Amino acid sequence: MQLLDPQFRVFEPRDVLLALDHIGVARSRFDPIWRVLVFLQVGMSLVMALRAIASELSLPLEYDRRSLVPSSRPPPR
């Protein structure tokens, strides 16, 4: 991949802060991204990388499902 993109890097889940810095996402802006990642896991087996990131950043792996629905749509009934 680095032949095509010299800026391409791979990070371990424990290096999530380095990865966010690499792509220019401030930690303070990561919470909405995290909520989407958790939402996408609903009903699936938990991806181990998410568990490691949650542990590294002290983030929840579960939310009230209604709080995960984007505000532009009404919550499911």
C-alpha positions, 0 to 999 in steps of 0.5 A, spaced: 500 500 500 505 504 501 507 504 494 501 507 492 500 512 498 506 513 502 502 516 507 499 509 508 500 506 515 497 501 520 495 501 527 494 497 533 487 498 536 492 500 542 494 506 538 488 509 536 490 516 539 496 515 534 491 513 528 486 519 530 492 524 529 494 521 523 488 522 519 487 528 523 481 527 527 481 530 534 480 526 540 474 530 542 471 529 535 471 521 536 465 520 540 460 521 534 464 516 530 465 511 536 457 511 537 456 509 529 461 504 530 458 501 536 451 502 532 454 498 527 455 492 532 448 491 534 446 484 533 453 482 531 459 479 535 463 484 537 469 486 533 475 485 538 478 491 535 472 495 538 473 492 545 481 494 545 479 501 543 474 501 548 478 499 553 484 504 551 479 510 551 475 508 556 469 508 552 462 504 553 461 498 548 453 499 549 448 505 549 441 505 549 439 503 542 434 510 542 440 514 543 444 511 537 439 513 532 441 519 528 437 525 530 434 526 523 430 520 523 425 519 529 427 513 533 424 506 531 418 503 535 
